[in-house]
Amino acid sequence: MEQSEIVPFDWQRILMDQYPGGFLLEVVFRALVIFLVVMISLRITGKRGVKQLSLFELVFILTLGSAGGDVIFYEDVPLVPVIVTFAAIIGIYFVTVYFISRNEKIEKWMEGEPLCIIENGHFVMKYIERENFSPEEVCMELRIRSVEHIGQVKSAILETSGEMSVFFYPDEDVRPGMPTLPWERQAGRETEAGQFYACARCGNTEKAALSGKYKCVRCDCSFCMKALSGRRIG
C-alpha cells in the first residue's frame, strides 16, 4: 500500500491531521480522567510514594505516567483497560511494600541503603564512585548547605532518596579540608612546605613536610589544592 506524499508545512496535518475539531474536547476529558486517576492512585499509596522518591518510588511514579500517557492522545485506546492497569500497578505497589517491610534483604535490594560518602573530613571514594557521583557534585551539595570546606564535615550520608544528610564538627574540632568554593578549587601538582593541602580526588588533607611534587597517601592522586580551615558561619 502506497503512502500519500507528505507535503512540507501542511498546517492541517501539523495541527490536527485527520482529527475533527471536536476531538479536542475528548482529549480534555481524557486528560481530566487520567489526572484524577493518578491523583487517587497517589492518595491511596500515601505520602510515602511522593515524598522520598527512592528508586522504588521513582519506578512506581514513572510506571503510572507511562500507563496514563497514550490514552490521553490516541482515540483507539479505551479508558477502562487503562484504569484497570492503574489498579494492577497499585496492587503491585502494596504487595511490594508488604514484602519490603518484612524482609531487610528485599528492602535493601529495592530501595538501596544509606551510604557514608564523607567521613572525618574526606571522601569515601568507593561509595561516591559506586553511585556515579563526582567530588564536584558532592561539593555543590555542600555549598548549598553553606559548607566552605569539607574539614567542617564530620560525616555526610547519601540517603536512599538521593538527598544528603550532613553532620558537622563543633567549631573547636574543625580541621583543614578540601575547599568547596569554585574559585578556591584550583588543582596543582606542587606543594609548599608547612602548608596544608587536600587531595583533589579524595579530599585527604595533610601538612606538606617538604616542598615538591604532591602524591596522595590514600589514593595516589597527583593533584592537590590548598586546604581551607575556616569555621562555619551561621
Sequence and secondary structure as in RCSB ss.txt:
>XXXX:A:sequence
MEQSEIVPFDWQRILMDQYPGGFLLEVVFRALVIFLVVMISLRITGKRGVKQLSLFELVFILTLGSAGGDVIFYE
DVPLVPVIVTFAAIIGIYFVTVYFISRNEKIEKWMEGEPLCIIENGHFVMKYIERENFSPEEVCMELRIRSVEHI
GQVKSAILETSGEMSVFFYPDEDVRPGMPTLPWERQAGRETEAGQFYACARCGNTEKAALSGKYKCVRCDCSFCM
KALSGRRIG
>XXXX:A:secstr
       TT HHHHHTTT  TTHHHHHHHHHHHHHHHHHHHHHHH THHHHT  HHHHHHHHHHHHHHHHHHH T
TS HHHHHHHHHHHHHHHHHHHHHHTT HHHHHHHH   EEEEETTEE HHHHHHTT  HHHHHHHHHHTT SBG
GGEEEEEE TTS EEEEE  GGG   B B SGGG   BSEE TT EEEETTT  EEE SSSEE   TTT    EE
E B      
